[in-house]
Amino acid sequence: MTPIHLAMRTPAGSDCPYYYQDFHRGRSIQECRLIERTPNGGDYTPDLCAKCRVPRIVMANACKRMILEARVVSSFLGLSRRVEVSAFCTRTLKNVAEPEIGCGQCHLELSDLIHPENDS
């Protein structure tokens, strides 16, 4: 059974299944669990959510075989920081160039069901 990921509203206003916050009873927790679980992901700050692609990727592509990773990268001279997102397909065992679209192989069966070819 696959776990259900509920999306929380980020400080930027978008819904993300990897963002978590808890302000109940004096707690002050804000974290990105995607950055946290990525090796050498970096340090999360709430301002990173403003330009993060992850909520758009999750909304556009719900493939269960696509694994996302996110790292915090600094610009030249370290003046600004942003989230760099990469994706990997566990079916094709390749990196996914455009995570919003996917690898191109996982959903071929679905398109065959929707648009069957008539051989008659």
N, C-alpha and C positions, 0 to 999 in steps of 0.2 A: 504494500500500500504506500503510495507516494504522499509525503507530507503536504499539507495545504499551507501556502504562504499567503498571508494576508498583507495587503499593501497598506503602509502608513503614509500619511501626508508629510512630505518633506518640508523643510523651511522655505523652499522655493515654490511650494504650492502644488507639486505633482505627486502622484501616488507611486511609491516604490516598494517592492516586496523586500528589499534589503535594508531599508532604513528602519531604525528603531529609536523610539524616544520614550522616556518615562519620567514624568514630573509628579507622580503621585506621592503624597505625604513627604514632601521635602526632598525627594530624589531629583537629581538633575543629570539624566543620562541621555545623550544623543550620540548615535553611532551608525556607521555604515557597515553592515555585517559582510558585505561583499569585499570591501577593502580590508576588513579585519581578517577574513579567511584566506586572502591572497598572500602568498609568501612575499615578503618585502613590499607589502601594499602601501605602507606609509602611514602618516598620521592624519586622521579625519578631522575636519572642522566643518561646521554647518554651511559655511559659505560655498563649499565645493558643490553642493546640490544644485546651485543655480545653473550651471552649464554642463551638468552630468547627462550623458546619453542613455544611461541605463533605463530610466522609466520609459523612454520612447522605444528602446529595443524590446523591452518586455511586452509593451503594448502591441508592437508590430509583429513580433515573432514569439510564439508560445511553444516552440519546439522543446520537448523534454530532453532531447539528445544534445542540446547546445549548452556548453559550460561557459559561464562568463567569469572573467577575472577583471579586477579593477586596481589600478595603481595610481597613487598621487605622484605627479611629476611636476617639477618646477621649471619655470621658463629660464631663459638665459639670464644670468645674474641673480636668479632666485626672486625676482620681483613679484611674480604671480604664480599661482598653483592651479592645476586642473586635474581632472580625473581622466586617465587613459584607459579605455576599455578594450579588452581583447576577448575573442570567442574561439571555442574549439568544439568540433563536432565529434561525438563519441562513436558515431556510426561510420563516417568516412575516415576518421582518425586524422583529420586535417584542420589547420587553422581556418577560420571563417573570415573572409575579407570584409564582408558587409553583414554584420550581425542582424541588422534590421530585416534583411532579405533571407539570410540563412545560407546553408552550404549548397543548396540546389538539388540535393539528392534525397533528403529525408521526406519530402512531401510529394514526391512523384507518384506514389501510390494513391494519394488523395486526389491528385488531379486526374488520374485515370478513372477513378470512381465518379468524379463530377462530370468529366467529358469523355465518356466511352467512345471508342472508335467503332463505327459500324463496318463489319467486314462483309455484309451481304451484298 
